[in-house]
Amino acid sequence: MTKKTHLFAEDSFFLSRRKFMAVGAAFVAAMAIPMSWFASKLARRNDYIKARSAGLYRDDAIAKVRVSHRNPAIEKYYSEFGGEPLGHLSHELLHTHFVDRTKLS
């Protein structure tokens, strides 16, 4: 009877477990840096939006004309030229119309 020797065949994967864990940890750390940067940018943007909203509410509270249909310029426009609010002429002059230009190129 002949004695068979069995050789250990490693995976074809080129990293050992220890190297794989080190590379994985480095990858997670590299991905966490942009995420934390993005989160801080988003928090600063939210702070800006909150400050802007507070300023608009403050301006609105001290404004003499608080609604657009009581604005003297708008009232003059409708009395002299525009006809009536939500009328055909005022709709044509004051509203924008969307044109799909994605198919032009």
C-alpha positions as CSV (number, residue, x, y, z in Angstrom):
1,M,0.0,0.0,0.0
2,T,1.3,3.4,-0.9
3,K,1.1,6.3,1.3
4,K,-0.8,9.2,-0.3
5,T,0.2,12.7,0.6
6,H,-2.5,15.3,0.4
7,L,-1.4,18.8,-0.5
8,F,-3.3,21.9,0.9
9,A,-4.8,23.8,-1.9
10,E,-5.5,27.4,-1.1
11,D,-8.3,29.4,-2.6
12,S,-7.6,31.2,-5.7
13,F,-8.5,34.4,-3.8
14,F,-5.3,36.3,-3.3
15,L,-5.9,37.7,0.2
16,S,-5.6,36.0,3.5
17,R,-8.3,36.5,6.1
18,R,-6.2,39.0,8.0
19,K,-5.4,41.0,4.9
20,F,-9.0,40.9,3.8
21,M,-10.2,42.3,7.1
22,A,-7.6,45.1,6.9
23,V,-8.7,46.0,3.4
24,G,-12.3,45.8,4.4
25,A,-11.7,48.1,7.4
26,A,-9.8,50.6,5.2
27,F,-12.7,50.5,2.7
28,V,-15.3,51.2,5.3
29,A,-13.2,54.0,6.8
30,A,-12.7,55.5,3.3
31,M,-16.5,55.4,2.6
32,A,-17.3,56.8,6.1
33,I,-15.3,60.0,5.5
34,P,-17.4,61.2,2.5
35,M,-20.6,60.2,4.3
36,S,-19.8,62.3,7.3
37,W,-18.8,65.2,5.0
38,F,-22.1,64.9,3.2
39,A,-24.0,64.7,6.5
40,S,-22.3,67.9,7.7
41,K,-23.1,69.7,4.4
42,L,-26.7,68.6,4.7
43,A,-26.9,69.8,8.3
44,R,-25.4,73.2,7.3
45,R,-27.9,73.4,4.4
46,N,-30.8,72.6,6.8
47,D,-29.5,75.4,9.2
48,Y,-29.5,77.8,6.2
49,I,-33.1,76.8,5.3
50,K,-34.3,77.3,8.9
51,A,-32.6,80.7,9.1
52,R,-34.1,81.7,5.7
53,S,-37.6,80.6,6.8
54,A,-37.3,82.5,10.1
55,G,-36.3,85.6,8.2
56,L,-39.2,85.3,5.7
57,Y,-41.7,84.9,8.5
58,R,-40.2,87.9,10.3
59,D,-40.4,90.0,7.2
60,D,-43.9,88.8,6.6
61,A,-45.0,89.8,10.1
62,I,-43.9,93.4,9.7
63,A,-45.0,93.8,6.1
64,K,-47.8,96.3,5.4
65,V,-49.2,94.2,2.5
66,R,-49.2,90.5,3.5
67,V,-51.2,89.0,0.6
68,S,-50.6,89.4,-3.1
69,H,-54.1,90.2,-4.0
70,R,-54.1,93.3,-1.8
71,N,-50.9,94.6,-3.4
72,P,-51.7,98.1,-4.9
73,A,-49.6,97.3,-8.0
74,I,-51.6,94.1,-8.7
75,E,-54.9,95.8,-8.0
76,K,-53.9,98.5,-10.5
77,Y,-52.9,95.9,-13.1
78,Y,-56.3,94.1,-12.9
79,S,-58.3,97.3,-12.9
80,E,-56.5,98.9,-15.9
81,F,-55.4,96.0,-18.0
82,G,-55.6,92.4,-16.8
83,G,-59.4,92.1,-16.5
84,E,-60.1,89.7,-13.6
85,P,-58.0,87.4,-11.5
86,L,-57.8,83.9,-13.1
87,G,-59.1,85.3,-16.3
88,H,-57.9,84.2,-19.7
89,L,-55.8,87.3,-20.4
90,S,-54.1,87.3,-17.0
91,H,-53.5,83.6,-17.4
92,E,-51.8,84.1,-20.7
93,L,-49.6,87.0,-19.5
94,L,-48.7,85.9,-16.0
95,H,-48.3,82.2,-16.1
96,T,-45.4,80.3,-17.6
97,H,-45.7,77.3,-19.9
98,F,-43.5,74.3,-20.0
99,V,-42.0,73.2,-23.2
100,D,-40.3,69.7,-23.3
101,R,-37.0,70.3,-24.9
102,T,-35.4,66.9,-24.1
103,K,-36.4,65.5,-27.6
104,L,-34.9,68.4,-29.5
105,S,-31.3,67.3,-29.1
